[in-house]
Amino acid sequence: MSEERTYDLEERLLTFSADIIRLIEHLPNTLASNHIAKQLVRSGTSPYANHGEAQAAESPADFVHKLKICLKELRETMRWLRLLVKLEINATPLIDILLKENEELIKIFVASIRTANINAVKNKTK
């Protein structure tokens, strides 16, 4: 990840996806690592694509649904990263950075979903 911190969510998700791919490239070539890598590349890159889907949502409910998919995939990614740590696969120090960024992204999506739901209720009462 770059040293300079960015607060553009799309850019953070893009960087996160790229870093997930970089991590996978450093995993050992074993049956277990290959399985984890396949799962991690799917869940770790999905939030970037689904965030784009959310930006093109057809309704407030669709927007929230797409954000929830991002959150679900980030939570799955957290599990795979934690498993790599537990297995003591010392692929790269990038795992610790990814765990921290993943946690921050989860917090952002939880807050975004909460805000979107509040706004949907407010718009219904108008």
Residue frames as qw, qx, qy, qz and C-alpha x, y, z in Angstrom:
[[0.000, 0.889, 0.459, 0.000, 0.00, 0.00, 0.00],
 [0.364, 0.623, -0.049, 0.690, 1.16, 3.50, -0.66],
 [0.375, -0.161, -0.501, 0.763, 2.50, 5.61, 2.19],
 [0.181, -0.052, 0.012, -0.982, 0.19, 8.53, 1.42],
 [0.199, 0.352, 0.850, -0.338, -3.27, 7.97, 2.90],
 [0.184, -0.146, -0.473, -0.849, -6.22, 8.47, 0.60],
 [0.315, 0.220, 0.653, -0.653, -9.81, 9.01, 1.68],
 [0.579, 0.263, -0.361, -0.682, -11.37, 8.34, -1.71],
 [0.760, -0.105, 0.571, -0.293, -13.24, 5.09, -1.07],
 [0.865, 0.489, -0.005, -0.109, -13.07, 3.93, -4.68],
 [0.395, 0.718, -0.539, 0.194, -9.30, 4.44, -4.71],
 [0.393, -0.474, 0.705, -0.350, -8.90, 2.69, -1.35],
 [0.875, 0.105, 0.401, -0.250, -10.87, -0.30, -2.62],
 [0.736, 0.637, -0.229, 0.011, -8.78, -0.38, -5.81],
 [0.111, 0.681, -0.664, 0.288, -5.55, -0.31, -3.80],
 [0.643, -0.273, 0.615, -0.366, -6.91, -2.94, -1.41],
 [0.919, 0.324, 0.146, -0.171, -7.76, -5.23, -4.36],
 [0.573, 0.691, -0.417, 0.146, -4.32, -4.76, -5.90],
 [0.153, -0.596, 0.700, -0.363, -2.64, -5.48, -2.56],
 [0.844, -0.066, 0.437, -0.304, -4.72, -8.65, -2.13],
 [0.866, 0.493, -0.086, 0.001, -3.46, -9.81, -5.52],
 [0.265, 0.724, -0.570, 0.285, 0.13, -8.92, -4.56],
 [0.530, -0.432, 0.630, -0.369, -0.25, -10.94, -1.36],
 [0.933, 0.160, 0.249, -0.206, -1.57, -13.96, -3.23],
 [0.682, 0.650, -0.322, 0.094, 1.42, -13.85, -5.56],
 [0.050, 0.635, -0.676, 0.369, 3.69, -14.32, -2.51],
 [0.819, -0.272, 0.348, -0.365, 1.89, -17.33, -1.04],
 [0.267, -0.357, 0.875, 0.187, 3.67, -20.68, -1.24],
 [0.599, 0.194, -0.527, -0.571, 2.58, -23.06, -3.99],
 [0.089, -0.023, 0.960, -0.264, 0.83, -25.65, -1.81],
 [0.178, -0.445, -0.819, -0.317, -2.60, -27.21, -2.01],
 [0.250, -0.688, -0.561, 0.387, -3.84, -25.31, 1.06],
 [0.160, -0.481, 0.055, 0.860, -2.33, -21.98, 0.01],
 [0.022, -0.080, -0.650, -0.755, -3.77, -22.31, -3.48],
 [0.193, -0.597, -0.773, -0.094, -7.23, -22.95, -2.04],
 [0.240, -0.701, -0.336, 0.582, -6.98, -19.93, 0.25],
 [0.172, -0.272, 0.328, 0.888, -5.60, -17.82, -2.61],
 [0.053, -0.339, -0.737, -0.583, -8.57, -18.62, -4.84],
 [0.257, -0.726, -0.630, 0.099, -11.04, -17.72, -2.10],
 [0.328, -0.611, -0.130, 0.709, -9.10, -14.60, -1.11],
 [0.153, -0.048, 0.445, 0.881, -8.83, -13.25, -4.64],
 [0.138, -0.545, -0.710, -0.425, -12.61, -13.56, -5.04],
 [0.357, -0.784, -0.482, 0.161, -13.63, -12.01, -1.73],
 [0.450, -0.519, -0.021, 0.727, -10.79, -9.49, -1.59],
 [0.144, -0.030, 0.425, 0.893, -11.40, -7.96, -5.01],
 [0.042, -0.578, -0.784, -0.225, -15.20, -8.17, -4.97],
 [0.143, -0.747, -0.406, 0.507, -15.79, -5.02, -2.84],
 [0.130, -0.374, 0.312, 0.863, -14.15, -2.84, -5.49],
 [0.064, -0.185, -0.760, -0.620, -16.44, -4.15, -8.23],
 [0.199, -0.621, -0.758, 0.016, -19.56, -4.12, -6.04],
 [0.161, -0.587, -0.215, 0.764, -18.87, -0.57, -4.94],
 [0.028, 0.139, -0.497, -0.856, -19.08, 0.38, -8.61],
 [0.196, -0.415, -0.834, -0.307, -22.40, -1.46, -8.79],
 [0.213, -0.640, -0.571, 0.468, -23.63, 0.49, -5.77],
 [0.079, -0.403, 0.101, 0.906, -22.76, 3.76, -7.48],
 [0.262, 0.015, -0.597, -0.758, -25.06, 2.71, -10.34],
 [0.122, 0.270, 0.893, -0.340, -27.84, 1.43, -8.07],
 [0.109, -0.400, -0.641, -0.645, -31.36, 1.61, -9.44],
 [0.487, -0.719, -0.295, -0.397, -32.98, 2.47, -6.12],
 [0.261, -0.696, 0.490, -0.456, -32.09, 3.24, -2.51],
 [0.898, -0.236, 0.316, -0.197, -32.83, -0.40, -1.62],
 [0.890, 0.396, -0.072, 0.216, -30.55, -1.60, -4.42],
 [0.200, 0.774, -0.401, 0.447, -27.83, 0.77, -3.18],
 [0.561, -0.556, 0.490, -0.369, -28.02, -0.65, 0.35],
 [0.983, 0.052, 0.164, -0.063, -28.07, -4.19, -1.02],
 [0.719, 0.569, -0.230, 0.325, -24.86, -3.59, -3.00],
 [0.074, -0.732, 0.487, -0.472, -23.18, -2.01, 0.04],
 [0.801, -0.358, 0.379, -0.293, -24.15, -5.06, 2.07],
 [0.949, 0.286, -0.038, 0.128, -22.51, -7.31, -0.51],
 [0.365, 0.708, -0.404, 0.450, -19.31, -5.26, -0.16],
 [0.443, -0.601, 0.475, -0.465, -19.49, -5.64, 3.62],
 [0.964, -0.084, 0.196, -0.158, -20.11, -9.39, 3.37],
 [0.829, 0.455, -0.174, 0.274, -17.11, -9.85, 1.09],
 [0.103, 0.726, -0.459, 0.501, -14.88, -7.75, 3.34],
 [0.687, -0.468, 0.416, -0.370, -15.86, -9.87, 6.33],
 [0.988, 0.130, 0.069, 0.042, -15.03, -13.03, 4.39],
 [0.559, 0.657, -0.315, 0.395, -11.70, -11.54, 3.36],
 [0.300, -0.703, 0.466, -0.446, -10.94, -10.81, 7.02],
 [0.910, -0.232, 0.295, -0.175, -11.47, -14.50, 7.83],
 [0.897, 0.371, -0.058, 0.233, -9.10, -15.67, 5.08],
 [0.260, 0.747, -0.383, 0.477, -6.44, -13.18, 6.14],
 [0.553, -0.588, 0.441, -0.393, -6.77, -14.27, 9.77],
 [0.990, 0.001, 0.140, -0.021, -6.42, -17.89, 8.67],
 [0.680, 0.577, -0.258, 0.372, -3.13, -17.06, 6.92],
 [0.122, -0.713, 0.468, -0.507, -1.90, -15.47, 10.14],
 [0.815, -0.353, 0.339, -0.311, -3.01, -18.50, 12.18],
 [0.966, 0.225, 0.026, 0.121, -1.24, -20.84, 9.76],
 [0.456, -0.717, 0.303, 0.433, 1.88, -18.73, 10.22],
 [0.692, 0.464, 0.345, 0.431, 2.29, -18.42, 6.49],
 [0.286, -0.710, 0.055, 0.641, 4.88, -15.70, 6.46],
 [0.599, 0.582, 0.422, 0.352, 4.16, -14.61, 2.91],
 [0.292, 0.480, 0.046, 0.826, 4.76, -10.93, 3.46],
 [0.117, -0.261, -0.508, 0.812, 4.29, -8.17, 6.04],
 [0.252, -0.149, -0.384, -0.876, 1.49, -7.03, 3.75],
 [0.411, -0.421, -0.805, -0.085, -0.92, -9.28, 5.67],
 [0.279, -0.471, -0.515, 0.660, -0.84, -6.97, 8.71],
 [0.057, 0.194, -0.143, -0.969, -1.42, -3.91, 6.54],
 [0.346, -0.197, -0.689, -0.605, -4.30, -5.64, 4.76],
 [0.358, -0.460, -0.783, 0.217, -5.90, -6.70, 8.04],
 [0.131, -0.430, -0.306, 0.839, -5.84, -3.10, 9.29],
 [0.197, 0.124, -0.360, -0.904, -7.22, -1.68, 6.03],
 [0.338, -0.288, -0.838, -0.317, -9.86, -4.41, 5.88],
 [0.257, -0.500, -0.681, 0.469, -11.03, -3.50, 9.38],
 [0.011, 0.382, 0.059, -0.922, -11.23, 0.18, 8.44],
 [0.260, -0.014, -0.613, -0.746, -13.16, -0.61, 5.25],
 [0.299, -0.417, -0.858, 0.005, -15.62, -2.71, 7.23],
 [0.139, -0.518, -0.463, 0.706, -16.23, 0.23, 9.56],
 [0.115, 0.240, -0.269, -0.926, -16.78, 2.54, 6.58],
 [0.324, -0.164, -0.760, -0.539, -19.33, 0.19, 5.01],
 [0.255, -0.476, -0.787, 0.298, -21.17, -0.39, 8.30],
 [0.036, -0.489, -0.240, 0.838, -21.49, 3.38, 8.73],
 [0.176, 0.142, -0.493, -0.840, -22.50, 3.88, 5.09],
 [0.288, -0.320, -0.865, -0.257, -25.22, 1.23, 5.34],
 [0.190, -0.536, -0.630, 0.529, -26.51, 2.78, 8.55],
 [0.038, 0.410, -0.031, -0.911, -26.59, 6.24, 6.95],
 [0.224, -0.010, -0.684, -0.694, -28.27, 4.96, 3.78],
 [0.260, -0.436, -0.862, 0.000, -30.95, 3.20, 5.83],
 [0.108, -0.552, -0.425, 0.709, -31.59, 6.34, 7.89],
 [0.110, 0.301, -0.294, -0.900, -31.83, 8.43, 4.72],
 [0.220, -0.194, -0.839, -0.458, -34.24, 5.92, 3.16],
 [0.195, -0.562, -0.750, 0.289, -36.53, 6.18, 6.19],
 [0.046, -0.512, -0.138, 0.847, -36.35, 9.99, 6.12],
 [0.143, 0.148, -0.541, -0.815, -37.21, 10.04, 2.41],
 [0.195, -0.358, -0.891, -0.198, -40.21, 7.74, 2.95],
 [0.156, -0.625, -0.606, 0.466, -41.69, 10.09, 5.55],
 [0.041, -0.321, 0.130, 0.937, -41.47, 13.11, 3.28]]
